[in-house]
Amino acid sequence: MVFFCLLWVPLIYLLRRSFSESSSSGIWALLLGSIIAIVQFFLGYLVSPGGFGFSRFLFGFIEIASLPVLIPFVFYLIILLFKRFNDDIDFANFALLWLIPVGALRALSWSSTNDPILLVMAPLLWTALAVGIPFFINLIRDNLRWYVIIASVIGILLLPVLACATYWAFFSQQELLGFALLIATHIPIVLSLFFDIRRV
């Protein structure tokens, strides 16, 4: 499970990279991701996990499932302010590269727990968000119809919540709900990879 946490994100990145020709500021992604991961490693958790209620849900959002993926998108937007927007934007590859050092240090810190929720579920949710959110962003860029924009914005806002809810459901030992949420969270990444393969 430790190796899964360590290797899953790089494998998804290499898979997407084989379908994409954009470099997506890879050096910045690895550098900033490494710095943030090291800082988080030494600071530890900033939010108390609590029990099974809202505090655990908030803990899952900030520390485990969602915020680790949302941070690189904020940094990427900052970088784009200096580079200006162009047609070679690949949010997904940037986020996946960012998450490689994050996954490595999380694998190191979580190795003692041997918890499949952390070592297996968390990397799955990271890649689902890292590819799923850009999938909706690209839908907006490629199709400016109002209903596509509304559906995509809802998807962008809902996906991090679904990922966090997936973590919470499995932690609360509600496996049926957890697997249903896990499948729903992975629909955008499956569609994204399908369209990438078909385009190639």
N, C-alpha and C positions, 0 to 999 in steps of 0.2 A: 504493500500500500504506500510505503514511503516513496518507492520508485515511481509509482503512478502519479503521486503529487509532484514529483520532481520532473517527470518527462511528458505529462499529458499536454501542458500548454505548448512546449516546443514542438510536439508532434502536430498539433492543430495549426500552429504557425507555419510549419513546413508544408503542410497540406494546402493551406490557403496560398502560400507563396508560390506553389507550383501552378496556381491558376491566375496569379496576379503579376503584373510587370512593374508596379509602383514600388519605390523604395520606402516611402512613408516615414522619413526622418528616423531611421532605425537606430542611429547612434544616440540621438537624443532620448529615444524611448528606453534603451538599455541603461544609459547613464542615469537619467532621472529615476527610473524604476529601481535601480540598485540603491541610489541614495535614500529614497523613501523607504524601501524595504529594510535597509540597515537601521534607519532611525526607528522604525516601528518595532524591529526586532529587539532593540535595546530598551525602548520605552515600555514594551509590553502592551497589554490591553488597556485602552483608555476608558472603556465602558465596562462596568461590572456585569457579569452574565446573568445574575439573578436566578430566578426559578424557571417556571414554564410559561409565564405570562408575557406582558408587554415588554418587560425588561429583557427577557430572553430574545424576543423578536427584534428589539432595538439593537441588542448585542450582535445578533446574526446579521443585521443590515450593515452596521458600522464595521465590525471586526472580521466577519467571515465571508459573507456572500456578495454584497452589493457595492459598498463603498470602495473596496480595493480595485474594482473595475471602473468606477465612476471617476476616480481621481485622475487617471491618465487622460480621460476625455477633456477634463478641465485644463490640464497642462497642454494638451494638443491644440486646443482653441487659443491658448495664449501664444503658442509658437506660431500659429497661423496668422495672428495679428501682425507679427513682424514679417512673415513671409508673403502675406496676401494669399487669398484663396485662388486655387487653380484647379484644373481638371484631374490632377494626379493625387487626389486626396484618398487615403485609405485609412480610415479610422480603426478598422479591425486589426490590421497588421501592427499599427502603432501600439494599440492596447495589448495585443498578445505579446509583443516584444517586451513591453513594460512588465508584464506579469511573469516573465521567465525568472528574473531574480526574486520576485515576490514568492513564487512557488517554491524556489529552492530554499529560501530561508524559512518559509512556513513548514516545509517538509522537515527541516532540521529541528525546529522548535516543537512540532507536533509529533515527532517520531517516538517520543517517550510514551505518548498516550495510546498509540496504535488504534486510534478511533477512525473507523471508516467514514463517519460523517465529515470529519475534517480532512482526512487524507485522500478520500475518493470523491465525496459529494462536493466539497468546496471547489476543487479544480474543474469539475464538470460545470458547475454554476458560473465560474469565472469565464470559461470559454463561451458558454451560452450567451452571456451578457456581452462579452467583448466582440462577438460576431453578430449577435442579434440586434443590438442597438444600432450599429452601422447599417444593418439591413434595412431598418425603418428609415434611417437618414437618407439612404440612397433612393428609397422609394419616393421620398419627398423631392429629392433633386431631379429624379427622372420623370416624375409625373406630378404636375402641379394642380391636378384636379382637387377640389375642395374636400371630397369624401376620402381621397387617398391621404391628404394631409391630416385630416382629423383622425383617421384610423391609425396612421403612423405615429402621431403625437401620443395618442392613447397607448400604443404599443411601447413607445420609449419610456413613458411614465410607469406603465404597469409591469414591465419586465423585471426591473430591480426588486419590486415588491413581491412578485412571484418567486424570484430566486430566494429572497429572504424567508418567505413563507414555506418554501420547500425545506430549507434548513430547519426551521422551527417545527415543521410537521414530523420530520425524521427524528429530531431530538426528543420530541414529545411522544415518540413511539407510535405515531399514527401513520403506519407504513402505507396503507392504501391511499390516503390523502397525499402523502409525500410523493408516491410514484405518479399520481395524477398531476400534481403540480410540476414535478420534474419533466414529465412529457410535455406539458404546456410550455414550460420555460424553454425547451429545446426545439420547439416548432420553428422559430425564426432562423436558428442556425442551420437546421436541416434544409429549409427553403433556400437559404443563402448559398450553401454548398451545392445544392442541386442546380441553382441557376448559374453558379460559377462553372460547374462541370459542363452544363449544356452550352454555355457561351464558348468554352474552349473547344 
